């Protein structure tokens, strides 16, 4: 009971301190995040410590302020419905938002596209963040919208649900667009 709660509080504090010491966000700013992280933890059933770790990932990816909180909220929602853990989702969202920053893509929209990709494809929800995270940089460089990427993954998943194969096939398709064979 009390020992477990004390240990959880200690781990949460340690994870929040890591944002200050390793990312360089002021202690004051980190303290402002605490209440939102605890609220999300209670709302989505994901531990506050896990969410603090996901926030570290988001902040390390140079998302700040409201954009960082929106990304954490989306990562939390995704984790609560079985789409991987909050940190994996945070990594994928951060990569996606950075890769598509010029397009103005927001975390909420990215989360909706991921949900649609799962709905219309056959990639297991728990693997989707990893699959998309592996492809966003190349697809954005080629001018694919994030929605196009989701559609391509959905289409490829109709013939295989093996995430490694989907990622490899999509990378091969995109690479051929860069360097067509003679």
N, C-alpha and C positions, 0 to 999 in steps of 0.2 A: 503494500500500500504506500506508505509514506516514503519509504526508501526508493521505490520505483518512481514516484512522482518527483522526488528530489533529483534522482539520476536523470530523468527526462528533462527537467528544467536546466540542469547543468549542461547536458548535451545540446539543448537548444541555445543556451547562452554561448557555448563554445562555437557553434555553427554561425551564430550572428556575429561574434567577434572576428571570425575568419573573414567576413565581408569587409570589415574595417582594416584588418592587418594585411590581408593579401590583395584586396582589390583597391583599397585606398579611399573607400567611402567614409565620410566622417561618422564618428560615433553618434552624433546628434541625428544625422540622416538615418542611420541604421536603427536607432531607437524609435524613430517615427514609423518604421516598417513593422515593428514587432506586433502591434495590435492588428494590423491587416493580415499578417501571416497567421497569427493565432485564430483570427476569425475564419480565414480560409481553411485552416486545419479542422476546425469544428464543423464548418459547412460541408466540406468534401470528404471528411473522414481520412485525411492523410496527415501523418504526424507533423507537428510543427517543426521538428528537427529535419525531417525530409524536405519540407518546404523551404526551410532556411538554407539547406544545401542547394536546392534548386535556384533560390534567389542568388546564391553565390555564383552559380553557373551563368545566370542571366546577367548579373552585374559584370562578371568577367568577360562576357561577350559585348560589353559596352552599351547595354541597354540601361537607361536610367529613368528615374521618376515614374510618371504615369505609364509610360511604355513598358517599363520593367514590371510594374504591378499588374498590368493587363496580361503580360506574358506569363507571369506566375499564376494568375487566375486561370488562364487557359490550360496551362500545364497541370494544375490541380484538378480541374474538371476532367481532363483526359485521363489522369491517373485514377480518378474515382470511378470511371466507367470501364476500367480494365485495359486502357490503352498504354500499358507500360507504366513505369514509375515516374514520379514528378521530375526527377533530375534528367532522365533520358528525354522526356518531353520538353523540358527546358532547353536542353542542348539542341534538339531538333528545331524548336521554335526560334531560338537565338540565331542559329545558322540560317534559317529561312528568312527571318526578318533582316538580317545583315545582307544576305545575298540579294534580296528583293527590295532593299531600302529605297532605291531610285523609283520604284513603282508605287511607293506609299502603302504597301501591304501592311496591315495591322494584325496583331496576334489573334484577335477574335475571328477575323476573316480567314486567316491561315488555319485556325482550328476547325472552322466550318468546312473548309476544303478537304482537310484530312478526314473529317467525319463522312463527307460525301464520297471520298475515295474508298473508304471502308465499306460504305453502304452499297456502292455500285461495283466494287471489285471483290476479290476473294483473299486479300492479304489479311492475315489475322491482326486484329486491332492492336494486340500487344507488340507486334513487330513493325507497325506502320511508321512510328517516329524514326526508327533506325533506318528503314528503307528510304524514306524521304530525305532524312538527314544526309545520307550518302550521295544523293543526287542533286540537291538544290544548287550547289555552286556551279556545276557544269551546265545545268539547265538554264540558270539565270544568265550565264555568260552567252549562251546561244540565243537568248531572247525569248525563251519559253516563259509563259506566265506560270505562276504557281498552280493555277487551275489546270493549265495544259499538262503540267507534270503529273498532277493527280489523275487526270484522265488517262494519260499514258500508262501509269501504274495500274489503274483499274483494268484497262484493256489487256495488258500483258498478264495480269493475274487471272484472266479467264482460262488460260492454258496451263498455268502452274501457280501453286501457292507457295513455292519455294522462294523465300525472300532473296536469297543469295542469287538465284537464277534471274529473278525479276530485275534486281539491281544490275547484274552483269549485262543482261539483254538491253536494258535501257541505256546503260553507259555505251555499249557497242553501237546502238542506233545513233546516239548523240555524237560519238566519236566519228562515225562515218559521215555525219553532216559537216564536221570540221575538215576531215581529210577523206574525201570520196576516193574510192579506188579507181585506178586508171582504166 
